[in-house]
Amino acid sequence: MTVLIVALSTADVTVRAGAVGLVATVAIALLVLRLDWTQLRRGVRRPAPIYLRVDQRPGQVYRPPSARRRVTATGGLLGFAVAAGLVIALAVSVAAGLLVESVTNLLR
């Protein structure tokens, strides 16, 4: 692969760069031709309207949770937070203990 890169002359590189530029110009021209210029106003393209069928069905009326349910949810979240904190603290303390042990072994 290196031999091919070194063997390219300035003319070869120029011709290949010109070919890439020509292909890019053709691609841009094809994209511009696909635009509907009548839909453009002040540089802003208006999207075509989307029509959706909407089914109207009866739904359930919102009822705020009772005080008992709020207390239960708060207690559950508090318990989960305490349990997660204990697990994280245990993991950090084990990691710190292993780190201290490895450092003290290095000092001997």
N, C-alpha and C positions, 0 to 999 in steps of 0.2 A: 504494500500500500504506500509506503514511504517513497519507493522508487517512482511510482506513478505521479505523486505530488511534485517531486523534484524535477521530473522529466517534462513538466508542463512549461511551455514557453510563455512569454508575455502575450503573444498573439492568441494562443489557445485560451488563456484566461480571459482575454478581452472578448473573444468570440462567445465563450460560454456565459460571461456576464451579460453580454448583449442579448443572448437567447433567453436568459432568465428575465431580463427586463421586458422583452417583447411578450413573453408569455404572461407576465404580470399585467402589462398594459391591456392585453386581450381579455384577461379575466375581469379587470376593472370595467372595461367597455361593456362586457356582457352583463355585469351587474347593473350598470347604469341604464342599459336598454330595458331591463326588466322593471324599472320603476315606472309607476303611473304618475306622470308629471301633473295631471289634472287634479290629483288628490293632494298635491303639495301647496300649502299657502304659508307664506312668510317663513319658510324653512321648517314648518312643523307638519308632520305627516299625520293625518287623521285616520285612526283605525276604523275598519268597517264595523258597523254595529253588530253586536251578538244578541241574538234572540234566544231566550231560555223559556222553557215551559215550566211553570211553577205550580206545583200541587199544593193546595191549601188543605191541610188536615188539622183537626183539633189537637191541641197539645195539652200537656199537663200544666196546671197553674203552679207557679213557684210559691213554695211555702218555706219561710226561713226556718232553720233548724231550732229545735227546742233547746232550752238551757241545759238539760241533761246531756243531750248529744254534743253540745259545745264543750262541756266539761270533760266528757269522755274522749273527745278528739284531742283536746289540749293535754290531758293526762297521757294519752298514747304517744303524742309527739314528744312530751317531756321525757317519758320513759325511754323512748327510742334514742333521744339525744343523749341521755345519761349513759345508756348502754354503748352507743357508738363512741362516746368520749372515753369510756373505760377501755374499750378495745384499742383505740388509738393510743391512749396513754400507756397501755401494756406493751404494745408494739414498739413505741418509741423508747421505753425504758429497757426493753430487751436489746434493742439495737445499740443504745448508749452503753449498756453493760458489756456487750460484745466488743464495742469499739475501745472502751477503757481497758478491757482485758488484753486485747491485741496490742495496744500501745504500751502497757506495762510489761508485756512479754518482750517487746522490742527493746525496752530499756535494760533488761537483764543481760 
